[in-house]
Amino acid sequence: AQHKLKMQLLAQQKVDLKNEESKVEKHKAGKPLDITSETDVDGEMHKLMKTGGRAAVKKQVDALREEILADAGKLTKYGKKAGFLPAPPGMSKSTAHKKLAAHKAALKKMARAI
């Protein structure tokens, strides 16, 4: 009798776990989260704590961290894929071009030396 009761409890726990996972998946399929809105983020974290607990929040934070690091990598690339930065305020365009040309010449000189 105890074995049968244990098996029923385990089966119920599995069903409950699957239901929670499907709720989280359905929620993710909705509109994207606006990370610039503090109330949206707080609401999302509150929902995650209710449905999935700390593990769900940790998973969400890890996903956001990966996304941020991927975006940061795009912003800090060097070389041909680097973005354009205008001259600093107070510096004329001709002075900025001269400084850039001098910098590029120094880099070429260093590359030839190596």
C-alpha positions in Angstrom: 0.0 0.0 0.0 2.9 2.4 0.8 4.6 1.6 -2.4 1.5 2.3 -4.4 1.1 5.6 -2.6 4.7 6.6 -3.2 4.3 5.8 -6.9 1.1 8.0 -7.1 2.9 10.9 -5.4 5.9 10.6 -7.8 3.5 10.5 -10.8 1.7 13.6 -9.5 5.0 15.5 -8.9 6.0 14.7 -12.5 2.7 16.0 -13.8 3.0 19.2 -11.7 6.5 19.7 -13.0 5.5 19.4 -16.6 2.6 21.8 -16.0 5.0 24.4 -14.6 7.4 24.0 -17.5 4.6 24.4 -20.0 3.4 27.6 -18.2 6.9 29.0 -18.4 7.2 28.1 -22.1 3.8 29.7 -22.9 4.8 32.8 -21.1 8.0 33.1 -23.1 6.1 32.8 -26.3 4.3 36.1 -25.5 5.5 39.6 -26.2 9.2 40.3 -25.7 10.3 41.8 -22.4 11.2 45.6 -22.4 14.4 45.6 -20.4 14.4 49.4 -20.2 11.2 49.4 -18.1 11.8 48.7 -14.4 8.2 47.7 -13.8 8.2 45.2 -16.6 11.4 43.6 -15.4 10.2 43.5 -11.8 6.9 42.0 -12.9 8.6 39.4 -15.0 10.9 38.4 -12.1 8.0 38.2 -9.8 6.1 35.8 -12.2 9.2 33.7 -12.6 9.6 33.4 -8.8 6.0 32.2 -8.5 6.1 29.7 -11.3 9.6 28.4 -11.4 11.4 29.6 -8.3 15.1 30.5 -8.1 16.1 28.1 -10.9 13.9 29.9 -13.4 15.2 33.3 -12.4 18.8 32.1 -12.6 18.1 30.7 -16.1 16.6 34.1 -17.2 19.5 36.1 -15.7 22.1 33.8 -17.4 20.3 34.2 -20.8 20.3 38.0 -20.4 24.0 38.0 -19.4 24.8 36.0 -22.6 22.8 38.4 -24.7 24.6 41.4 -23.1 28.0 39.9 -23.6 27.2 39.1 -27.2 26.1 42.7 -27.8 29.2 44.1 -26.0 31.4 42.1 -28.3 29.8 43.7 -31.3 30.5 47.2 -29.9 34.1 46.6 -29.0 35.4 45.0 -32.2 38.6 46.5 -33.8 39.7 46.7 -37.4 37.5 46.7 -40.5 34.3 45.9 -38.5 34.8 48.8 -36.0 32.2 51.5 -36.0 32.8 55.2 -36.9 33.4 57.7 -34.1 33.2 61.4 -35.0 35.9 63.8 -33.9 35.7 64.9 -30.3 34.0 68.2 -29.6 36.4 71.2 -30.0 38.7 69.4 -32.5 38.5 70.4 -36.1 38.0 67.8 -38.8 41.4 68.5 -40.3 43.1 68.0 -37.0 41.2 64.8 -36.4 42.2 63.5 -39.8 45.8 64.3 -39.2 45.8 62.5 -35.9 44.1 59.5 -37.4 46.6 59.4 -40.3 49.5 59.6 -37.8 48.0 56.8 -35.7 47.6 54.6 -38.7 51.1 55.3 -39.8 52.5 54.4 -36.4 50.5 51.1 -36.4 51.9 50.2 -39.8 55.4 51.0 -38.6 54.9 48.7 -35.6 53.5 45.9 -37.8 56.5 46.1 -40.1 58.9 46.0 -37.1 57.3 42.8 -35.8 
